[in-house]
């Protein structure tokens, strides 16, 4: 729904009927100069390991961008810029890139916490490390086409990073 001053709440989009319970929802309201053109509003839903992503048009209709699978239960679903991110504490992240229209799954160390700052996705892991990915650049390693996940910090005692809060000026 959206709120307008003159007419109150109005329905913006209604998804097709789904055969499963929606466990996670992510909404991306506006990406200026995004690669999607008129499809600058997106909504994603997840249940267990399956994710559906729609682009929303101004007339209230939506077109399905895709159905993606993480392979493990999705525990967090959110947007960083116009990239859709799904994470699981088991150590998997999935990233849908709006420019390439590509879904990439990456195995990492088991994830305890996450935060996003600007275009950076930060992952706090159970091995005491904080990793980051610049999801706007969607960097892939040349040798194996894996997502480039860079270690930013490692706790010398390897205590798990259970919470992250990042603020960039």
OpenMM code with the backbone's topology and positions (N, CA, C; nanometers):
from openmm import Vec3, app, unit

residues = "UNK UNK UNK UNK UNK UNK UNK UNK UNK UNK UNK UNK UNK UNK UNK UNK UNK UNK UNK UNK UNK UNK UNK UNK UNK UNK UNK UNK UNK UNK UNK UNK UNK UNK UNK UNK UNK UNK UNK UNK UNK UNK UNK UNK UNK UNK UNK UNK UNK UNK UNK UNK UNK UNK UNK UNK UNK UNK UNK UNK UNK UNK UNK UNK UNK UNK UNK UNK UNK UNK UNK UNK UNK UNK UNK UNK UNK UNK UNK UNK UNK UNK UNK UNK UNK UNK UNK UNK UNK UNK UNK UNK UNK UNK UNK UNK UNK UNK UNK UNK UNK UNK UNK UNK UNK UNK UNK UNK UNK UNK UNK UNK UNK UNK UNK UNK UNK UNK UNK UNK UNK UNK UNK UNK UNK UNK UNK UNK UNK UNK UNK UNK UNK UNK UNK UNK UNK UNK UNK UNK UNK UNK UNK UNK UNK UNK UNK UNK UNK UNK UNK UNK UNK UNK UNK UNK UNK UNK UNK UNK UNK UNK UNK UNK UNK UNK UNK UNK UNK".split()
positions = [
    Vec3(0.0821, -0.1187, 0.0000),
    Vec3(0.0000, 0.0000, 0.0000),
    Vec3(0.0866, 0.1253, 0.0000),
    Vec3(0.0251, 0.2340, -0.0386),
    Vec3(0.0936, 0.3627, -0.0298),
    Vec3(-0.0026, 0.4644, 0.0296),
    Vec3(0.0527, 0.5659, 0.0902),
    Vec3(-0.0274, 0.6693, 0.1543),
    Vec3(-0.0243, 0.7928, 0.0665),
    Vec3(-0.1414, 0.8446, 0.0344),
    Vec3(-0.1486, 0.9717, -0.0361),
    Vec3(-0.2272, 1.0673, 0.0519),
    Vec3(-0.1891, 1.1935, 0.0508),
    Vec3(-0.2509, 1.2901, 0.1412),
    Vec3(-0.3989, 1.3121, 0.1111),
    Vec3(-0.4370, 1.3003, -0.0156),
    Vec3(-0.5739, 1.3330, -0.0513),
    Vec3(-0.6697, 1.2155, -0.0397),
    Vec3(-0.6213, 1.0938, -0.0541),
    Vec3(-0.7159, 0.9822, -0.0579),
    Vec3(-0.6837, 0.8682, 0.0382),
    Vec3(-0.5847, 0.8856, 0.1267),
    Vec3(-0.5529, 0.7802, 0.2226),
    Vec3(-0.4731, 0.6678, 0.1587),
    Vec3(-0.4896, 0.5462, 0.2105),
    Vec3(-0.4135, 0.4310, 0.1617),
    Vec3(-0.4732, 0.3766, 0.0332),
    Vec3(-0.3871, 0.3388, -0.0595),
    Vec3(-0.4293, 0.2765, -0.1840),
    Vec3(-0.3444, 0.1524, -0.2078),
    Vec3(-0.4078, 0.0474, -0.2586),
    Vec3(-0.3335, -0.0734, -0.2911),
    Vec3(-0.2480, -0.0480, -0.4141),
    Vec3(-0.1217, -0.0868, -0.4071),
    Vec3(-0.0289, -0.0652, -0.5172),
    Vec3(-0.0056, -0.1938, -0.5956),
    Vec3(-0.0018, -0.3082, -0.5268),
    Vec3(0.0289, -0.4340, -0.5937),
    Vec3(-0.0300, -0.5489, -0.5139),
    Vec3(-0.0817, -0.6465, -0.5863),
    Vec3(-0.1293, -0.7699, -0.5255),
    Vec3(-0.0668, -0.8845, -0.6035),
    Vec3(0.0052, -0.9694, -0.5334),
    Vec3(0.0729, -1.0799, -0.6019),
    Vec3(-0.0284, -1.1860, -0.6425),
    Vec3(0.0083, -1.2711, -0.7357),
    Vec3(-0.0762, -1.3875, -0.7640),
    Vec3(-0.0841, -1.4742, -0.6379),
    Vec3(-0.1862, -1.5573, -0.6309),
    Vec3(-0.2004, -1.6464, -0.5160),
    Vec3(-0.0824, -1.7438, -0.5128),
    Vec3(-0.0204, -1.7553, -0.3955),
    Vec3(0.0940, -1.8434, -0.3793),
    Vec3(0.0513, -1.9677, -0.3030),
    Vec3(0.1129, -2.0807, -0.3353),
    Vec3(0.0794, -2.2070, -0.2701),
    Vec3(0.1554, -2.2273, -0.1401),
    Vec3(0.2337, -2.1300, -0.0982),
    Vec3(0.3110, -2.1447, 0.0240),
    Vec3(0.3016, -2.0199, 0.1097),
    Vec3(0.3333, -2.0380, 0.2369),
    Vec3(0.3305, -1.9305, 0.3349),
    Vec3(0.4484, -1.8360, 0.3117),
    Vec3(0.4208, -1.7069, 0.3061),
    Vec3(0.5271, -1.6075, 0.2911),
    Vec3(0.5934, -1.5882, 0.4275),
    Vec3(0.7242, -1.6124, 0.4328),
    Vec3(0.7997, -1.5979, 0.5576),
    Vec3(0.8819, -1.4700, 0.5627),
    Vec3(0.9238, -1.4186, 0.4469),
    Vec3(1.0058, -1.2980, 0.4399),
    Vec3(0.9551, -1.2109, 0.3256),
    Vec3(0.9617, -1.0783, 0.3451),
    Vec3(0.9237, -0.9825, 0.2414),
    Vec3(1.0305, -0.8743, 0.2354),
    Vec3(1.0680, -0.8338, 0.1156),
    Vec3(1.1610, -0.7227, 0.0961),
    Vec3(1.1008, -0.6288, -0.0071),
    Vec3(1.1126, -0.4999, 0.0172),
    Vec3(1.0580, -0.3980, -0.0720),
    Vec3(1.1669, -0.2997, -0.1075),
    Vec3(1.1782, -0.2698, -0.2356),
    Vec3(1.2704, -0.1685, -0.2839),
    Vec3(1.1854, -0.0620, -0.3506),
    Vec3(1.1751, 0.0543, -0.2875),
    Vec3(1.0785, 0.1535, -0.3321),
    Vec3(1.1276, 0.2397, -0.4476),
    Vec3(1.2560, 0.2728, -0.4517),
    Vec3(1.3020, 0.3632, -0.5567),
    Vec3(1.4512, 0.3474, -0.5759),
    Vec3(1.4913, 0.3279, -0.6999),
    Vec3(1.6330, 0.3265, -0.7340),
    Vec3(1.6513, 0.4279, -0.8460),
    Vec3(1.7093, 0.5404, -0.8146),
    Vec3(1.7263, 0.6453, -0.9147),
    Vec3(1.8288, 0.6019, -1.0186),
    Vec3(1.7931, 0.6161, -1.1437),
    Vec3(1.8842, 0.5801, -1.2517),
    Vec3(1.9128, 0.4315, -1.2573),
    Vec3(1.8211, 0.3525, -1.2078),
    Vec3(1.8435, 0.2079, -1.2051),
    Vec3(1.8350, 0.1463, -1.3430),
    Vec3(1.8898, 0.0290, -1.3554),
    Vec3(1.8936, -0.0416, -1.4832),
    Vec3(1.7574, -0.0949, -1.5233),
    Vec3(1.6614, -0.0900, -1.4313),
    Vec3(1.5293, -0.1449, -1.4615),
    Vec3(1.4380, -0.0441, -1.5290),
    Vec3(1.4816, 0.0803, -1.5443),
    Vec3(1.3973, 0.1808, -1.6096),
    Vec3(1.2718, 0.2052, -1.5294),
    Vec3(1.1545, 0.1777, -1.5904),
    Vec3(1.0275, 0.1996, -1.5226),
    Vec3(1.0062, 0.1020, -1.4078),
    Vec3(1.0818, -0.0056, -1.4043),
    Vec3(1.0662, -0.1069, -1.3002),
    Vec3(1.1566, -0.0738, -1.1825),
    Vec3(1.1408, 0.0468, -1.1273),
    Vec3(1.2289, 0.0881, -1.0196),
    Vec3(1.1741, 0.0527, -0.8822),
    Vec3(1.0582, -0.0095, -0.8789),
    Vec3(1.0013, -0.0578, -0.7543),
    Vec3(0.9927, -0.2099, -0.7634),
    Vec3(1.0462, -0.2761, -0.6618),
    Vec3(1.0467, -0.4223, -0.6637),
    Vec3(1.0022, -0.4746, -0.5282),
    Vec3(0.9418, -0.5922, -0.5311),
    Vec3(0.9067, -0.6616, -0.4081),
    Vec3(0.9487, -0.8074, -0.4239),
    Vec3(1.0014, -0.8622, -0.3145),
    Vec3(1.0438, -1.0022, -0.3138),
    Vec3(0.9812, -1.0697, -0.1926),
    Vec3(0.9463, -1.1960, -0.2090),
    Vec3(0.8952, -1.2770, -0.0978),
    Vec3(0.9725, -1.4074, -0.0957),
    Vec3(0.9828, -1.4644, 0.0242),
    Vec3(1.0552, -1.5907, 0.0381),
    Vec3(0.9805, -1.6833, 0.1316),
    Vec3(0.9923, -1.8106, 0.1021),
    Vec3(0.9440, -1.9160, 0.1895),
    Vec3(1.0435, -2.0299, 0.1796),
    Vec3(1.0907, -2.0728, 0.2940),
    Vec3(1.1916, -2.1780, 0.3005),
    Vec3(1.3099, -2.1377, 0.2125),
    Vec3(1.3371, -2.2083, 0.1046),
    Vec3(1.4538, -2.1784, 0.0212),
    Vec3(1.4178, -2.1100, -0.1105),
    Vec3(1.2901, -2.0778, -0.1321),
    Vec3(1.2448, -2.0218, -0.2593),
    Vec3(1.2140, -1.8728, -0.2456),
    Vec3(1.2506, -1.7970, -0.3497),
    Vec3(1.2320, -1.6521, -0.3525),
    Vec3(1.1663, -1.6152, -0.4844),
    Vec3(1.0653, -1.5285, -0.4773),
    Vec3(1.0029, -1.4747, -0.5988),
    Vec3(1.0235, -1.3242, -0.5975),
    Vec3(1.0655, -1.2687, -0.7108),
    Vec3(1.0910, -1.1256, -0.7244),
    Vec3(1.0023, -1.0689, -0.8343),
    Vec3(0.9326, -0.9578, -0.8019),
    Vec3(0.8477, -0.8891, -0.8992),
    Vec3(0.8947, -0.7450, -0.9175),
    Vec3(0.8783, -0.6926, -1.0386),
    Vec3(0.8933, -0.5498, -1.0676),
    Vec3(0.7530, -0.4911, -1.0684),
    Vec3(0.7362, -0.3769, -1.0042),
    Vec3(0.6044, -0.3140, -0.9936),
    Vec3(0.5963, -0.1949, -1.0877),
    Vec3(0.4838, -0.1853, -1.1599),
    Vec3(0.4623, -0.0716, -1.2487),
    Vec3(0.3719, 0.0307, -1.1800),
    Vec3(0.3705, 0.1508, -1.2341),
    Vec3(0.2917, 0.2591, -1.1758),
    Vec3(0.1421, 0.2288, -1.1783),
    Vec3(0.0957, 0.1465, -1.2728),
    Vec3(-0.0470, 0.1170, -1.2831),
    Vec3(-0.0938, 0.0099, -1.1840),
    Vec3(-0.0025, -0.0380, -1.0988),
    Vec3(-0.0410, -0.1376, -0.9995),
    Vec3(-0.0177, -0.2805, -1.0413),
    Vec3(0.0203, -0.3007, -1.1664),
    Vec3(0.0523, -0.4360, -1.2117),
    Vec3(0.1962, -0.4698, -1.1746),
    Vec3(0.2242, -0.5971, -1.1744),
    Vec3(0.3595, -0.6421, -1.1466),
    Vec3(0.3983, -0.7501, -1.2451),
    Vec3(0.5249, -0.7536, -1.2788),
    Vec3(0.5739, -0.8591, -1.3667),
    Vec3(0.6798, -0.9384, -1.2908),
    Vec3(0.6690, -1.0697, -1.3012),
    Vec3(0.7638, -1.1556, -1.2305),
    Vec3(0.9008, -1.1461, -1.2956),
    Vec3(0.9998, -1.1104, -1.2158),
    Vec3(1.1374, -1.1060, -1.2647),
    Vec3(1.1969, -1.2458, -1.2620),
    Vec3(1.1655, -1.3197, -1.1556),
    Vec3(1.2193, -1.4545, -1.1498),
    Vec3(1.1887, -1.5251, -1.0200),
    Vec3(1.2101, -1.6549, -1.0216),
    Vec3(1.2011, -1.7400, -0.9032),
    Vec3(1.3410, -1.7928, -0.8796),
    Vec3(1.3919, -1.7734, -0.7589),
    Vec3(1.5293, -1.8096, -0.7269),
    Vec3(1.5296, -1.9062, -0.6100),
    Vec3(1.6327, -1.9879, -0.6045),
    Vec3(1.6469, -2.0867, -0.4984),
    Vec3(1.7804, -2.0642, -0.4283),
    Vec3(1.7762, -2.0622, -0.2947),
    Vec3(1.8992, -2.0477, -0.2170),
    Vec3(1.9569, -2.1837, -0.1810),
    Vec3(1.8730, -2.2869, -0.1786),
    Vec3(1.9201, -2.4206, -0.1460),
    Vec3(1.9128, -2.4534, 0.0017),
    Vec3(1.8978, -2.3511, 0.0848),
    Vec3(1.8806, -2.3649, 0.2298),
    Vec3(1.7751, -2.2623, 0.2713),
    Vec3(1.7164, -2.2738, 0.3911),
    Vec3(1.6145, -2.1770, 0.4315),
    Vec3(1.6661, -2.0325, 0.4316),
    Vec3(1.5863, -1.9428, 0.3738),
    Vec3(1.6191, -1.7999, 0.3704),
    Vec3(1.5857, -1.7418, 0.5077),
    Vec3(1.6850, -1.6812, 0.5713),
    Vec3(1.6628, -1.6224, 0.7031),
    Vec3(1.6599, -1.4707, 0.7006),
    Vec3(1.7135, -1.4100, 0.5944),
    Vec3(1.7052, -1.2651, 0.5777),
    Vec3(1.6893, -1.2371, 0.4294),
    Vec3(1.6037, -1.1403, 0.3981),
    Vec3(1.5760, -1.1017, 0.2595),
    Vec3(1.5666, -0.9506, 0.2575),
    Vec3(1.6520, -0.8851, 0.1791),
    Vec3(1.6551, -0.7393, 0.1793),
    Vec3(1.7230, -0.6901, 0.0519),
    Vec3(1.7090, -0.5611, 0.0256),
    Vec3(1.7742, -0.4981, -0.0884),
    Vec3(1.8910, -0.4134, -0.0400),
    Vec3(1.9979, -0.4146, -0.1161),
    Vec3(2.1071, -0.3190, -0.1007),
    Vec3(2.1141, -0.2491, -0.2356),
    Vec3(2.0691, -0.1234, -0.2403),
    Vec3(2.0513, -0.0571, -0.3690),
    Vec3(1.9443, -0.1334, -0.4457),
    Vec3(1.9731, -0.1710, -0.5693),
    Vec3(1.8753, -0.2500, -0.6449),
    Vec3(1.9162, -0.3968, -0.6561),
    Vec3(2.0056, -0.4401, -0.5688),
    Vec3(2.0447, -0.5811, -0.5654),
    Vec3(1.9673, -0.6500, -0.4535),
    Vec3(1.9064, -0.7622, -0.4834),
    Vec3(1.8339, -0.8399, -0.3835),
    Vec3(1.9310, -0.9355, -0.3156),
    Vec3(1.9269, -0.9406, -0.1830),
    Vec3(2.0167, -1.0252, -0.1048),
    Vec3(1.9336, -1.1222, -0.0221),
    Vec3(1.9734, -1.2482, -0.0213),
    Vec3(1.9146, -1.3491, 0.0672),
    Vec3(2.0296, -1.4135, 0.1430),
    Vec3(2.0130, -1.4310, 0.2744),
    Vec3(2.1183, -1.4944, 0.3526),
    Vec3(2.0606, -1.6063, 0.4381),
    Vec3(2.1491, -1.6961, 0.4760),
    Vec3(2.1168, -1.8047, 0.5681),
    Vec3(2.2318, -1.8200, 0.6655),
    Vec3(2.2006, -1.8519, 0.7914),
    Vec3(2.3070, -1.8687, 0.8912),
    Vec3(2.3972, -1.9878, 0.8585),
    Vec3(2.3524, -2.0747, 0.7688),
    Vec3(2.4333, -2.1909, 0.7315),
    Vec3(2.5585, -2.1517, 0.6545),
    Vec3(2.5632, -2.0262, 0.6069),
    Vec3(2.6805, -1.9805, 0.5333),
    Vec3(2.6574, -1.9661, 0.3849),
    Vec3(2.5358, -1.9351, 0.3461),
    Vec3(2.5059, -1.9097, 0.2046),
    Vec3(2.4486, -1.7695, 0.1903),
    Vec3(2.4908, -1.7027, 0.0834),
    Vec3(2.4270, -1.5780, 0.0435),
    Vec3(2.3875, -1.5910, -0.1027),
    Vec3(2.2748, -1.5309, -0.1363),
    Vec3(2.2305, -1.5226, -0.2745),
    Vec3(2.2162, -1.3761, -0.3099),
    Vec3(2.2620, -1.3389, -0.4284),
    Vec3(2.2536, -1.2000, -0.4740),
    Vec3(2.1939, -1.1994, -0.6133),
    Vec3(2.0866, -1.1203, -0.6309),
    Vec3(2.0320, -1.0978, -0.7650),
    Vec3(2.0782, -0.9600, -0.8086),
    Vec3(2.1489, -0.9553, -0.9206),
    Vec3(2.2029, -0.8308, -0.9714),
    Vec3(2.1080, -0.7709, -1.0737),
    Vec3(2.0639, -0.6487, -1.0485),
    Vec3(1.9661, -0.5832, -1.1356),
    Vec3(2.0232, -0.5475, -1.2721),
    Vec3(2.1536, -0.5299, -1.2821),
    Vec3(2.2140, -0.4923, -1.4095),
    Vec3(2.2284, -0.6146, -1.5001),
    Vec3(2.2858, -0.7209, -1.4460),
    Vec3(2.3107, -0.8409, -1.5270),
    Vec3(2.1925, -0.9366, -1.5279),
    Vec3(2.0948, -0.9140, -1.4384),
    Vec3(1.9787, -1.0034, -1.4207),
    Vec3(2.0257, -1.1445, -1.3857),
    Vec3(2.1306, -1.1524, -1.3052),
    Vec3(2.1960, -1.2784, -1.2730),
    Vec3(2.1779, -1.3107, -1.1243),
    Vec3(2.1427, -1.4342, -1.0920),
    Vec3(2.1314, -1.4819, -0.9538),
    Vec3(2.2576, -1.5606, -0.9221),
    Vec3(2.3258, -1.5206, -0.8179),
    Vec3(2.4526, -1.5829, -0.7795),
    Vec3(2.4416, -1.6328, -0.6361),
    Vec3(2.4746, -1.7589, -0.6132),
    Vec3(2.4785, -1.8148, -0.4786),
    Vec3(2.6233, -1.8359, -0.4400),
    Vec3(2.6555, -1.7999, -0.3177),
    Vec3(2.7933, -1.8117, -0.2706),
    Vec3(2.7956, -1.8778, -0.1336),
    Vec3(2.8835, -1.9744, -0.1164),
    Vec3(2.9079, -2.0333, 0.0147),
    Vec3(3.0106, -1.9491, 0.0878),
    Vec3(2.9801, -1.9165, 0.2117),
    Vec3(3.0739, -1.8436, 0.2975),
    Vec3(3.0748, -1.9137, 0.4326),
    Vec3(3.1493, -1.8576, 0.5256),
    Vec3(3.1507, -1.9083, 0.6629),
    Vec3(3.0106, -1.8868, 0.7221),
    Vec3(2.9636, -1.9729, 0.8138),
    Vec3(2.8319, -1.9512, 0.8751),
    Vec3(2.8130, -1.8078, 0.9271),
    Vec3(2.6991, -1.7495, 0.8926),
    Vec3(2.6707, -1.6075, 0.9159),
    Vec3(2.5893, -1.5911, 1.0440),
    Vec3(2.6359, -1.5025, 1.1328),
    Vec3(2.5632, -1.4715, 1.2557),
    Vec3(2.4922, -1.3373, 1.2488),
    Vec3(2.5436, -1.2438, 1.1696),
    Vec3(2.4868, -1.1094, 1.1644),
    Vec3(2.5199, -1.0473, 1.0292),
    Vec3(2.4478, -0.9413, 0.9969),
    Vec3(2.4740, -0.8709, 0.8713),
    Vec3(2.4288, -0.7270, 0.8853),
    Vec3(2.4780, -0.6426, 0.7996),
    Vec3(2.4313, -0.5050, 0.7878),
    Vec3(2.4704, -0.4568, 0.6490),
    Vec3(2.4076, -0.3521, 0.6048),
    Vec3(2.4404, -0.2916, 0.4764),
    Vec3(2.4724, -0.1452, 0.4997),
    Vec3(2.5739, -0.0981, 0.4297),
    Vec3(2.6129, 0.0421, 0.4373),
    Vec3(2.6490, 0.0863, 0.2966),
    Vec3(2.5728, 0.1801, 0.2441),
    Vec3(2.5940, 0.2197, 0.1058),
    Vec3(2.5704, 0.1003, 0.0161),
    Vec3(2.6689, 0.0654, -0.0647),
    Vec3(2.6564, -0.0500, -0.1531),
    Vec3(2.7255, -0.1735, -0.0965),
    Vec3(2.7716, -0.1636, 0.0281),
    Vec3(2.8444, -0.2739, 0.0895),
    Vec3(2.7535, -0.3610, 0.1746),
    Vec3(2.7640, -0.4904, 0.1540),
    Vec3(2.7013, -0.5892, 0.2398),
    Vec3(2.8098, -0.6404, 0.3329),
    Vec3(2.7858, -0.6306, 0.4641),
    Vec3(2.8819, -0.6792, 0.5624),
    Vec3(2.8241, -0.8006, 0.6323),
    Vec3(2.9071, -0.9027, 0.6509),
    Vec3(2.8643, -1.0278, 0.7126),
    Vec3(2.9492, -1.0539, 0.8353),
    Vec3(2.8852, -1.0689, 0.9514),
    Vec3(2.9538, -1.1078, 1.0737),
    Vec3(2.9427, -1.2589, 1.0874),
    Vec3(3.0545, -1.3275, 1.0993),
    Vec3(3.0542, -1.4734, 1.0912),
    Vec3(3.0999, -1.5395, 1.2206),
    Vec3(3.0735, -1.6672, 1.2306),
    Vec3(3.1013, -1.7382, 1.3551),
    Vec3(3.2492, -1.7685, 1.3757),
    Vec3(3.3347, -1.7392, 1.2779),
    Vec3(3.4785, -1.7599, 1.2937),
    Vec3(3.5503, -1.6338, 1.3403),
    Vec3(3.4727, -1.5299, 1.3775),
    Vec3(3.5320, -1.4056, 1.4245),
    Vec3(3.5662, -1.3075, 1.3144),
    Vec3(3.5262, -1.3367, 1.1924),
    Vec3(3.5577, -1.2481, 1.0803),
    Vec3(3.4372, -1.1644, 1.0391),
    Vec3(3.4686, -1.0481, 0.9847),
    Vec3(3.3688, -0.9639, 0.9171),
    Vec3(3.4104, -0.9592, 0.7711),
    Vec3(3.3200, -1.0011, 0.6847),
    Vec3(3.3446, -1.0004, 0.5408),
    Vec3(3.2585, -0.8933, 0.4760),
    Vec3(3.3011, -0.8459, 0.3591),
    Vec3(3.2173, -0.7511, 0.2867),
    Vec3(3.2163, -0.7828, 0.1377),
    Vec3(3.1062, -0.7400, 0.0754),
    Vec3(3.0880, -0.7526, -0.0689),
    Vec3(3.0348, -0.6196, -0.1180),
    Vec3(3.0937, -0.5640, -0.2214),
    Vec3(3.0381, -0.4444, -0.2847),
    Vec3(2.9361, -0.4926, -0.3875),
    Vec3(2.8100, -0.4990, -0.3474),
    Vec3(2.7091, -0.5595, -0.4348),
    Vec3(2.6720, -0.4718, -0.5538),
    Vec3(2.7046, -0.3437, -0.5483),
    Vec3(2.6776, -0.2581, -0.6643),
    Vec3(2.7708, -0.2956, -0.7801),
    Vec3(2.8953, -0.3255, -0.7474),
    Vec3(2.9914, -0.3655, -0.8506),
    Vec3(2.9769, -0.5124, -0.8862),
    Vec3(2.9134, -0.5904, -0.7965),
    Vec3(2.8912, -0.7334, -0.8173),
    Vec3(3.0189, -0.8003, -0.8671),
    Vec3(3.1253, -0.7914, -0.7876),
    Vec3(3.2546, -0.8434, -0.8353),
    Vec3(3.2602, -0.9951, -0.8355),
    Vec3(3.3037, -1.0517, -0.9459),
    Vec3(3.3194, -1.1964, -0.9586),
    Vec3(3.4671, -1.2283, -0.9810),
    Vec3(3.5143, -1.3346, -0.9142),
    Vec3(3.6517, -1.3771, -0.9344),
    Vec3(3.6652, -1.4385, -1.0730),
    Vec3(3.7751, -1.4080, -1.1394),
    Vec3(3.7962, -1.4561, -1.2760),
    Vec3(3.8148, -1.6082, -1.2802),
    Vec3(3.8843, -1.6645, -1.1809),
    Vec3(3.9209, -1.8052, -1.1901),
    Vec3(3.8027, -1.9006, -1.1757),
    Vec3(3.7021, -1.8638, -1.0939),
    Vec3(3.5914, -1.9571, -1.0707),
    Vec3(3.4531, -1.8925, -1.0778),
    Vec3(3.4476, -1.7638, -1.1120),
    Vec3(3.3214, -1.6904, -1.1254),
    Vec3(3.2446, -1.6818, -0.9940),
    Vec3(3.3139, -1.7004, -0.8798),
    Vec3(3.2509, -1.6833, -0.7494),
    Vec3(3.2435, -1.5355, -0.7146),
    Vec3(3.1481, -1.5029, -0.6297),
    Vec3(3.1340, -1.3677, -0.5787),
    Vec3(3.2570, -1.3341, -0.4941),
    Vec3(3.3116, -1.2165, -0.5136),
    Vec3(3.4295, -1.1745, -0.4396),
    Vec3(3.3878, -1.1289, -0.2998),
    Vec3(3.4167, -1.2124, -0.2013),
    Vec3(3.3859, -1.1843, -0.0618),
    Vec3(3.5186, -1.1581, 0.0066),
    Vec3(3.5362, -1.0368, 0.0595),
    Vec3(3.6644, -0.9943, 0.1135),
    Vec3(3.6589, -0.9873, 0.2651),
    Vec3(3.7615, -1.0396, 0.3293),
    Vec3(3.7692, -1.0311, 0.4753),
    Vec3(3.8124, -0.8906, 0.5142),
    Vec3(3.7312, -0.8255, 0.5974),
    Vec3(3.7588, -0.6901, 0.6437),
    Vec3(3.8291, -0.6925, 0.7791),
    Vec3(3.7919, -0.7881, 0.8635),
    Vec3(3.8464, -0.7963, 0.9994),
    Vec3(3.8385, -0.9402, 1.0472),
    Vec3(3.9374, -0.9814, 1.1275),
    Vec3(3.9328, -1.1126, 1.1914),
    Vec3(3.9708, -1.0952, 1.3373),
    Vec3(3.8820, -1.1403, 1.4254),
    Vec3(3.9089, -1.1363, 1.5680),
    Vec3(4.0194, -1.2367, 1.6001),
    Vec3(4.1240, -1.1947, 1.6717),
    Vec3(4.2346, -1.2861, 1.7007),
    Vec3(4.1925, -1.4088, 1.7816),
    Vec3(4.0882, -1.3955, 1.8638),
    Vec3(4.0421, -1.5093, 1.9439),
    Vec3(3.9313, -1.5871, 1.8733),
    Vec3(3.8955, -1.5450, 1.7526),
    Vec3(3.7931, -1.6090, 1.6695),
    Vec3(3.6563, -1.6154, 1.7359),
    Vec3(3.6265, -1.5155, 1.8212),
    Vec3(3.4924, -1.5066, 1.8794),
    Vec3(3.3934, -1.4675, 1.7704),
    Vec3(3.2777, -1.5292, 1.7722),
    Vec3(3.1755, -1.5033, 1.6699),
    Vec3(3.1320, -1.3573, 1.6721),
    Vec3(3.1065, -1.3021, 1.5531),
    Vec3(3.0531, -1.1658, 1.5395),
    Vec3(2.9015, -1.1790, 1.5385),
    Vec3(2.8385, -1.1512, 1.6517),
    Vec3(2.6949, -1.1783, 1.6668),
    Vec3(2.6075, -1.0587, 1.6334),
    Vec3(2.6663, -0.9389, 1.6182),
    Vec3(2.5872, -0.8207, 1.5830),
    Vec3(2.6753, -0.7246, 1.5044),
    Vec3(2.6147, -0.6606, 1.4074),
    Vec3(2.6844, -0.5578, 1.3276),
    Vec3(2.5940, -0.4363, 1.3158),
    Vec3(2.6516, -0.3201, 1.3274),
    Vec3(2.5817, -0.1956, 1.2999),
    Vec3(2.6830, -0.1027, 1.2354),
    Vec3(2.6554, -0.0652, 1.1122),
    Vec3(2.7516, 0.0127, 1.0344),
    Vec3(2.6886, 0.1443, 0.9944),
    Vec3(2.7663, 0.2524, 1.0058),
    Vec3(2.7214, 0.3830, 0.9618),
    Vec3(2.8346, 0.4472, 0.8832),
    Vec3(2.8108, 0.4800, 0.7581),
    Vec3(2.9092, 0.5471, 0.6746),
    Vec3(2.8685, 0.6927, 0.6563),
    Vec3(2.9647, 0.7840, 0.6701),
    Vec3(2.9335, 0.9255, 0.6489),
    Vec3(2.9627, 0.9633, 0.5062),
] * unit.nanometer
topology = app.Topology()
chain = topology.addChain("A")
for resn in residues:
    res = topology.addResidue(resn, chain)
    for name in ("N", "CA", "C"):
        topology.addAtom(name, app.Element.getBySymbol(name[0]), res)
